[in-house]
Amino acid sequence: MTLDLYRQSIMNLKFYTRHLFILFALVAMVSCEPIKIEPPQGLSVSENFNNPIGFYDDTPTFSWKLPVSDGTKQQSAYQIIAATDAEFLPDTADLWDTGKQDSDASIHIPYKGKKLESRNKVYWQVRFWDQNDQVSEWSMSSNFELGLLNNSDWKAKWTGLDTAKDSIKGVRDFLMHRPQYLRKVFDLPSEITSARLYITAKGVFDVHLNGKDVSDDVMTPGWTPYNHRIETLTYDATELLKAGKNFVAVELASGWHSGRISRGSALYENFASPKILCQLEVVMKDGSKQTIVSDESWRGTTNGPIRLASVYDGEVYDANYQIPNWNIVTFDDSNWKSVEVEAIAKDVKLAPKRHLTVKNQIVLKDVEIVSVKENTSVFNMKQNMVGVPRVKVPMKKGDTLKIRFSEMLLKDNTFYTKNYRSAKSTDYFVAAKDGVVEYVPKFTFHGFQFLELSGYDKNAKPDASWVQGIVQHSDFEKNGTFTSSHDKLNQLQSNITWGLRDNFFDVPTDCPQRDERLGWTGDAQVIAPTALFNYSTHAFWTAWLQSMRETQSEHADGLVPFIIPDVLQNNKASSGWGDAAVIIPWDIYNYTGDIQVLEENYDMVKKWVAFHETQAKDFISNMNTFGDWLQPYTAANNRRGDTPKKLINTAFFAHAAHLTAKIAAVLNKPTDAKKYNDLFTNVAKAFETEFFDADGRIKDGKGTQTGYLLALGFDLLKAETKKKAEQELRMEIEKADFHLRTGFLGTPLLPKVLDAMGETDLMYRILFKETYPSWFYSINQGATTMWERWNSYSATEGYNPQSMNSLNHYAYGAIGQWMYERIAGIAPLEPGYKKIRIAPQPWAPLESASASLETPYGAVASVWNLQNNTLELNTTIPPNTTAQILIPGKVSEDLLLNGKIITNNTNIQIIKTSTDFFELLVQPGTYSFQTKINR
């Protein structure tokens, strides 16, 4: 090699070495750059609200879900930022910046930023750090806009006509107010940037701007204790207004406020005339503002087509009274009446609605004609439903179409309406001309499966297309699913979910058809867990609990009435019913992880326990009670059942004290926790001494399934007594030929207690009974919803003779909790499903079952299939959680994952095995397990 060639080689080596070093440096720089992972998803505030307008909560909580990806398992830290303008984010957070918070918490993080006020709009984002301390991208911006939080924010006045002057007497001489039509014309000087319509009513309303519907809400503002609080609605009216002349028009009817409700006398202001409260706030492009309010300048009439409207009795619509062009700006309302106004009372709170309104949800179109006789036709919706019909019928001028409703038919295809009692539940339409009319009632609702039309054109041939059913309920999303290989079990799930939706009409009602439709607390407390699984009802329940707190405030002794809102005003409570004040907050906390529901209701909880104490002597309670309501086969045909009254009272006294101790512990109140735990211990001791003998039997021969279920389910017995009582319960069930003998209070406890006893097979045997009393019995009689009674109807014997016989009553649907928690196997081990239990219970004749649930952390699923003694379990665990999975199987056989023996899997830890199950601790992900199983 020559010297020059050598020198060139050295230069080349230096060149390549230098560039190789640069390349390595660049690679190192890139490798040191944090790897960005997907941003959080599903942002929500407080009780799972997504970008709400007119929001009620100025101290909200924030929640989000981690992305579902192979790398993201757990959160190690988070950062929330909030600003008054979306453009500020993520660079400027002028309201709140948490900084990096080392925490795995991703639900219900309380806001601790600058104080918020009415009308404020808040934009927020969040990011998180994963288990490897890698930071995510910022989430998309989410927001919430507050409504009018204070009475002082309102400049409007209560406005309406004195309809008491021309009201008529209806059922039981209750006043029926003529619905009102109200208008206001106003000018806007220039183009607008934004507009908000704040509105509510003493009654129910439908509002229009410039001839267009402002919303598709139904029966707004809903039902609260109007003597304490009236909820307000906020609507974005920006696109409905224009420069120049505009107008607002309102239809107003009695609703719950000024109409007939239950058996009581006048509840609110002695059936005062309905009134509207309306405030339209407009921002112009030049920044100026204009506010239009309900006041003396409005005009109104009662000479409109809706002649009468009642929650119970239906609606009368006379097309001869239609007001042409009343819903256009140039309409001349000079001959309408001047309105009357009232100032806003200081002692009644005006507050933004804290759960979603009722809306039209489903349209049932698969209708069949059952019978036609002369000018009367009966239609079958094929599903017991709640809402209103849409009828499209040929008529002659001056004729009246009569629309009647029934849940079921008598044998001659006529209506069974005895169970509607005094509720007329009938709509009328009077035709103004010949031709096809289309009518949908606006200010009433009905519970029905069958509909009868009469008064249509006699020359027309009835057609099934004449009728559709518009299903209405509070606007919540589906949250969970359950299905199986068994048709009747699937029908039971359908009946449960229809019963829930049908009876969640702004408040949780007992029934949707008769002259009640009331918020019975006992029915509600037994169904709450099943409701929280099937539908996103977190906000629905917390809103109703606020009404409960307000109603309890009327009673210095802590009494909680058995109906909320309290329409009876009889100053009475019942054990098992008033206990909803404790049980429902605890259930909501466990299913959602929302600690604020405990904080919000803690005073109510303590006051209710104090009321229990006033009803007890030596810890034995003599409170009034509805007992084990509608227990089958009672000794003396007693609706309150055979379980001793004092036993039920004392059991719920102990249970309320026990739950209160747990709530106090969660809220970090150790002194209270000890106080209520000591109270529980004392009541439990007194309970066992008073009601049980040394052999574990209920004394005096008064043993019932429910008596034992209360003692065992509420943990009221010493260990040695408990074992004996369990055997007594088995004997009671065997004496009933393995049927249940439980009413409203005992039925929800039956599956839980038998499961805890290890008697899953026995619970399955009871569940799959076909004969009365059983869940499948009503299905065999054609039920499409849950019934009030186990024997509301029999195909051979007809209807239960009692008029209190709802065919749409959700209480016995409480079995749904066991179906998804134990048959399919999804349950929370820690509040909000932070830790999940997957523990399915396969049993003949089931070959498969599956459930899915949208938890606060994301979707969880459990799907099992059993073929030839081989069990396959497919499960999904959401990020930022863990799961305990219990898989029944032969431990002598291998547990397989995706068909292979589990080895060195960092996501799965086998905790232990027993003779008949495997216990695993599992990280987030999707898994498919297989094993052999004994049947």
Secondary structure, 3 states (H helix, E strand, C coil): CCHHHHHHHHHHHHHHHHHHHHHHHHHHHHHHCCCCECCCEEEEECCCECCCEEECCCCCEEEEECCCCCCCCCEEEEEEEEECCHHHCCCCCCCEECCCECCCCCCCEECCCCCCCCCCEEEEEEEEEECCCCEECCCCCEEEEECCCCHHHCCCCEEECCCCCCCEECHHHCEECCCEEEEEEEEECCCEEEEEEEEEEECEEEEEECCEECCCEECECCCCCCCCEEEEEEEECHHHCCCEEEEEEEEEECCCCCCCCCCCCCCCCCCCCCEEEEEEEEEECCCCEEEEECCCCCEEECCCCEEEEECCCEEEEEHHHCCCCCCCCCCCCCCCEECEEECCCCCCEEEECCCCCEEEEEEECCCEEEEEECCEEEEEEEEEEEEEEEEEEEECCCCEEEEEEECEECCCCCEECHHHCCCCCEEEEECCCCEEEEECCCCCCEEEEEEEEECCCCCCCCCHHHEEEEEEEECCCECEEEEECCHHHHHHHHHHHHHHHHHECCCECCCCCCCCCCCEHHHHHHHHHHHHHHECCHHHHHHHHHHHHHHHCCCCCCCCCCECCCCCCCCCCCECCCCHHHHHHHHHHHHHCCCHHHHHHHHHHHHHHHHHHHCEECCEECCCECCCCCCCCCCCCCCCCCCCHHHHHHHHHHHHHHHHHHHHHHCCCHHHHHHHHHHHHHHHHHHHHHHECCCCCEHHHCCCHHHHHHHHHCCCCCHHHHHHHHHHHHHHHHHCCCCCCCCCCCCCHHHHHHHHCCCHHHHHHHHCCCCCCCHHHHHHCCCCCCCCCCCCEECCCEECCCCCCCCCCCHHHHHHHHHHHHHCCEEECCHHHCEEEECCCCCCCCCEEEEEEEECCEEEEEEEEEECCEEEEEEEECCCCEEEEEEECCCCCCCEECCEECCCCCCEEEEEECCCEEEEEECCEEEEEEEECCC
